């Protein structure tokens, strides 16, 4: 029994005891009072009657008539006259009076009407003794009525006492519940503080709990700060703070291999006049100018979707992003870089090459094409922006209008399916199947990267996400092998209340399958719309689905938000996994990330594992599972 119920039980029990005790004491007191009143009445009446009869020389017949007349008034239960020898001269006994007082009450609280006695005399001669007993029905009626009134009064007092007790319990319960929720949150790796209670004892408890929470958050923040510093050290250029070449190449490889991601653009910026500036100003001043260039690219990186800025070597910088026109951004960068070097060299030369990419492109081919565009600008000898020649991609993009018709027709004709990729433990045990949506255009199945950018412009991502969920649930219902399925959702979709309601309804329609469904959202989309994700979690978590983040680690500085998101797992971005077998900095970073997420009771999976060496390396870092081309090759899914 809970403490709150025990307190309620104690209040109710004490109130009942007080009610019964008060009622019993009152009853006994009233009964004693009525007994005494009847005794006094009987004695007084007997004395008065005896004196009245003694004042005249009364004959036996006359005495009997007087007694009969007095008895017939109905006030007495019995009247008896005895002669001096004790012989009964006259005796009248009335039948018991009928009242609405229950018989059990009379038996439980009997009223004794003590007979009143007095002597009848004529002068000095004793005629006899009169004994009379008054009717007790009225006394019973009075006692019964007083008990009812007393019960009503005590019951009202009991209700008032219970109400006041409820107020007191509520005053105690609210801060106590807050402390319990706080303790429960700590077990779930959520660190929350509560207002201090006004109840002295609970105030001490809440202060102690808040201090513990602050200490844990501080320890968590220190560990996160250490890992963020380690990440920057391993993946950043020391002069500009931008990503270094190895990290940029890893991220580029992950981008072009990410099936569900939209197409993007790559800019390579060459500061051709940097060598001359270095000779003129010296290394320190040149480094200060390079920091300004790094700050400029960092600003652009933050405002671009999936932006990543890097320093490739001494003079070359790169900017990777999605869903934006590359040339306008490149020209804006050209003008801004000229401003930085305007006071140093009016003729400072900058060459920028731009190129577009999409799923399936070889990273080396993309770099070669964009580098050729830089070389084309460099050949002209003037600061300029050059676009790369069209890349040789198997499926050339169509117009937006044509894509729109193809997507809508595929949805209408139900030309949709899910492709699956394994996510396994190191020993090959399947954790879940990661799904990717396919649409059929012209008899050919297209991966999501081909149509998602257009679908997002047309506002169709919510519909496509719901289709993917339905397909996954149908597949889970068809099989009884308990192989879980993960579905990627757009961060934009979960911002819609209508989408969340439809998604919840679909999942609730198949509760058994829902327990084997994993839903994951990109890290950057969650952190950019944290309130929307909390509402999404509130709507979907009760269905039994597992929730996680994909591409985790790109915004590691926001990891302090993780303990409040109630997630089940994270998938570490493939850019940190690429070539991890030879990157000691990333090894230390990933090991620290795993330690933190495990303390938060989360699972950690590695994305985009492409080689046996990478798989062997991550096994030693505490990662719970992995996915990627190498996993598909080693542990292919059975049909």
Secondary structure as the mmCIF struct_conf table of DSSP 4:
data_model
#
loop_
_struct_conf.conf_type_id
_struct_conf.id
_struct_conf.beg_label_comp_id
_struct_conf.beg_label_asym_id
_struct_conf.beg_label_seq_id
_struct_conf.end_label_comp_id
_struct_conf.end_label_asym_id
_struct_conf.end_label_seq_id
HELX_RH_AL_P HELX_RH_AL_P1 UNK A 3 UNK A 54
TURN_TY1_P TURN_TY1_P1 UNK A 55 UNK A 55
BEND BEND1 UNK A 56 UNK A 56
HELX_RH_AL_P HELX_RH_AL_P2 UNK A 60 UNK A 71
TURN_TY1_P TURN_TY1_P2 UNK A 72 UNK A 73
BEND BEND2 UNK A 74 UNK A 74
STRN STRN1 UNK A 76 UNK A 82
TURN_TY1_P TURN_TY1_P3 UNK A 84 UNK A 85
BEND BEND3 UNK A 86 UNK A 86
STRN STRN2 UNK A 88 UNK A 93
HELX_LH_PP_P HELX_LH_PP_P1 UNK A 94 UNK A 98
BEND BEND4 UNK A 100 UNK A 101
HELX_RH_AL_P HELX_RH_AL_P3 UNK A 103 UNK A 108
TURN_TY1_P TURN_TY1_P4 UNK A 109 UNK A 109
HELX_LH_PP_P HELX_LH_PP_P2 UNK A 114 UNK A 115
STRN STRN3 UNK A 116 UNK A 122
TURN_TY1_P TURN_TY1_P5 UNK A 123 UNK A 124
STRN STRN4 UNK A 125 UNK A 134
HELX_RH_AL_P HELX_RH_AL_P4 UNK A 137 UNK A 187
TURN_TY1_P TURN_TY1_P6 UNK A 188 UNK A 189
HELX_LH_PP_P HELX_LH_PP_P3 UNK A 195 UNK A 197
BEND BEND5 UNK A 198 UNK A 199
HELX_RH_AL_P HELX_RH_AL_P5 UNK A 200 UNK A 235
STRN STRN5 UNK A 236 UNK A 236
TURN_TY1_P TURN_TY1_P7 UNK A 238 UNK A 240
BEND BEND6 UNK A 242 UNK A 242
STRN STRN6 UNK A 243 UNK A 243
HELX_RH_AL_P HELX_RH_AL_P6 UNK A 245 UNK A 257
TURN_TY1_P TURN_TY1_P8 UNK A 259 UNK A 260
BEND BEND7 UNK A 261 UNK A 261
HELX_LH_PP_P HELX_LH_PP_P4 UNK A 262 UNK A 263
STRN STRN7 UNK A 264 UNK A 271
TURN_TY1_P TURN_TY1_P9 UNK A 272 UNK A 273
HELX_RH_AL_P HELX_RH_AL_P7 UNK A 274 UNK A 281
HELX_RH_AL_P HELX_RH_AL_P8 UNK A 283 UNK A 303
BEND BEND8 UNK A 304 UNK A 304
STRN STRN8 UNK A 305 UNK A 311
BEND BEND9 UNK A 313 UNK A 315
STRN STRN9 UNK A 316 UNK A 322
BEND BEND10 UNK A 323 UNK A 324
HELX_RH_AL_P HELX_RH_AL_P9 UNK A 326 UNK A 341
TURN_TY1_P TURN_TY1_P10 UNK A 342 UNK A 344
TURN_TY1_P TURN_TY1_P11 UNK A 346 UNK A 347
STRN STRN10 UNK A 350 UNK A 357
TURN_TY1_P TURN_TY1_P12 UNK A 359 UNK A 360
HELX_RH_AL_P HELX_RH_AL_P10 UNK A 363 UNK A 380
TURN_TY1_P TURN_TY1_P13 UNK A 381 UNK A 381
BEND BEND11 UNK A 382 UNK A 382
STRN STRN11 UNK A 384 UNK A 387
HELX_LH_PP_P HELX_LH_PP_P5 UNK A 388 UNK A 391
BEND BEND12 UNK A 394 UNK A 395
HELX_RH_AL_P HELX_RH_AL_P11 UNK A 400 UNK A 412
TURN_TY1_P TURN_TY1_P14 UNK A 413 UNK A 414
STRN STRN12 UNK A 416 UNK A 424
TURN_TY1_P TURN_TY1_P15 UNK A 426 UNK A 427
STRN STRN13 UNK A 430 UNK A 441
TURN_TY1_P TURN_TY1_P16 UNK A 442 UNK A 443
STRN STRN14 UNK A 444 UNK A 447
HELX_RH_AL_P HELX_RH_AL_P12 UNK A 448 UNK A 457
TURN_TY1_P TURN_TY1_P17 UNK A 458 UNK A 459
HELX_RH_AL_P HELX_RH_AL_P13 UNK A 461 UNK A 478
BEND BEND13 UNK A 481 UNK A 481
STRN STRN15 UNK A 485 UNK A 489
TURN_TY1_P TURN_TY1_P18 UNK A 491 UNK A 492
HELX_RH_3T_P HELX_RH_3T_P1 UNK A 493 UNK A 495
HELX_RH_AL_P HELX_RH_AL_P14 UNK A 497 UNK A 508
TURN_TY1_P TURN_TY1_P19 UNK A 509 UNK A 510
HELX_RH_AL_P HELX_RH_AL_P15 UNK A 511 UNK A 514
TURN_TY1_P TURN_TY1_P20 UNK A 515 UNK A 516
STRN STRN16 UNK A 517 UNK A 522
HELX_RH_AL_P HELX_RH_AL_P16 UNK A 523 UNK A 528
TURN_TY1_P TURN_TY1_P21 UNK A 529 UNK A 529
HELX_RH_AL_P HELX_RH_AL_P17 UNK A 530 UNK A 540
HELX_RH_3T_P HELX_RH_3T_P2 UNK A 541 UNK A 543
TURN_TY1_P TURN_TY1_P22 UNK A 544 UNK A 544
STRN STRN17 UNK A 546 UNK A 552
TURN_TY1_P TURN_TY1_P23 UNK A 553 UNK A 555
HELX_RH_3T_P HELX_RH_3T_P3 UNK A 556 UNK A 564
TURN_TY1_P TURN_TY1_P24 UNK A 565 UNK A 565
BEND BEND14 UNK A 568 UNK A 568
STRN STRN18 UNK A 569 UNK A 572
HELX_RH_AL_P HELX_RH_AL_P18 UNK A 574 UNK A 577
TURN_TY1_P TURN_TY1_P25 UNK A 578 UNK A 579
HELX_RH_3T_P HELX_RH_3T_P4 UNK A 580 UNK A 582
HELX_RH_AL_P HELX_RH_AL_P19 UNK A 584 UNK A 599
TURN_TY1_P TURN_TY1_P26 UNK A 600 UNK A 601
STRN STRN19 UNK A 603 UNK A 606
BEND BEND15 UNK A 611 UNK A 611
HELX_RH_AL_P HELX_RH_AL_P20 UNK A 612 UNK A 619
TURN_TY1_P TURN_TY1_P27 UNK A 620 UNK A 622
STRN STRN20 UNK A 625 UNK A 626
BEND BEND16 UNK A 628 UNK A 628
HELX_RH_AL_P HELX_RH_AL_P21 UNK A 629 UNK A 634
BEND BEND17 UNK A 635 UNK A 635
HELX_LH_PP_P HELX_LH_PP_P6 UNK A 636 UNK A 638
#
